[in-house]
Amino acid sequence: MAISAVVFDKLIHLWDELEAFPVEKATEANVHLMKTLSTWLDSDYAYWCGLLRVVDGDAADEDPLGGWRMRISEPYQLPQVYEDHREEILENQHLADTVGAASIAIMKEAGSFRIRLLRELVDLSEYEKSSHFQKLQMPYGLTDRVYVVTPVNEDTESCFCFELAGNDGKRFDSEATNLVGTALRSVRWFQRRLFLSHGLVVGDEVFSEMERRIVLLLLTDKSEKEIAIEIGRATSTTHNYITGIYRKFGVNNRAGLMAIWLG
């Protein structure tokens, strides 16, 4: 894709904005990223999913998602029906009817960067007849979706989804989707930080909400005592949390933690 000077300036401006966010503000930076890209696409919904490979070998061949699972997510704008069925979706990702034909198709290409429109992955006329579509997408009138998936390492992939909805049959413009793909492909470093902020990349267990609050505070200049005050826990309890976080990342102190964050 040829990039004009105006488009190049848009990309540079977005990258500069992301870099200006403090490392402990990964979620806020992600919301800003999705908001910006949604504006470029004129999308109705946008959300990010962190995917983890949890099944290997022969078992993965029998799995509809090839052994991959959504482990974490952050929304910018999310259809309410997804929230209503969140637990069911997370618990039943091993079932083809739960994850749907489009998700199965996009994960067949795991291991490579990809930008895919819904209509490239499935026959829309058949997809709209499926129970998956009628249960989860028909209620808000999905008309198109674009996936932008970036491998972070061999066992983690970062997936941004943008959706159009309504009765006018809107479709995403291919030029705009390629621009969004270019923007995201160039910020793999940021997507890695998103995984780190949730406890992944170096491990396979997602942080609890308390652990996540603490690890992000450890990336600031706050002392352990100040962190304990902010989270409303005893200093000894906070220290135990911090020790466990260091152990999970395989470091002994903040300097080691920051070194991992900065890659």
C-alpha positions, 0 to 999 in steps of 0.5 A: 500500500502506497502511503501519502505524506498526509497518511504517514503523518497520521501514523507518526502522530498516533505512534508518538501518542502511544509512546507518550503514555507512561508504561503503567498506563497500558489500558488507557493507551489501548483505549486511546489506540482503539478510539483513534482507529475506530475513527479512521474506520468509522466503526461502531464497536472495537475491542482487543483480545489477548490469545494464548495457545493452551493446547499443543500436538494432536489435541490441537488438531482436534480443537476448533481454535487449534488450541488457542483461547481468548484469555484477556480482553479490553473493550473500547465499545462492546456490544452488550450481548457479548457482555451478557454471554461473556462467561459462556463464551470463555468457558466453551471456547472448545466448542465450534458452535460457541466460537463461530466459523469466523473465529475458527477461520482466523485461527487457522492462520495463527503464527502470521500477521493478518488483516481479515474482513469477515466476508473473507473468512466466511460465506456471509449468506451461510454465516448469517444462518448459523446459530452463533450469528443469530444468538450473538451478532443478530441482536445488534445487527452486525454487518461487517468485522475486521480482524487485525492479529499480531503474533507477540510470540509463538504462544501469544497473539494480539487481536483487535476487532472492529465492527459495523452494525445497523440496517444499512448493510455497511461494509468496511473500506479496504483502504481504511482497513489496510491503514489500520493494519499498518498502524497496528503492525508497527506497534508490536512493542505496545501489544507485548506490553498489554500482555505483560500488564495482564501477567502473560508472555512470561507466564500463562496465568492471568493476573488477578485485579489486585496483582494487575494494580500492583504490577502497574504501580511497580512501574511508577516511582511509588514506594512499597509503603505508598503502593500499600496505602493506594491499594488499601492493604497492609505493607506486609500483604503488599510485599507478599504480592510484590514478591510473587509478581517478581517470582512470576516474571523471574526477576528480583527487583523493580529494575528487572521488572522494568527491563522486561517491560521495555523489552 
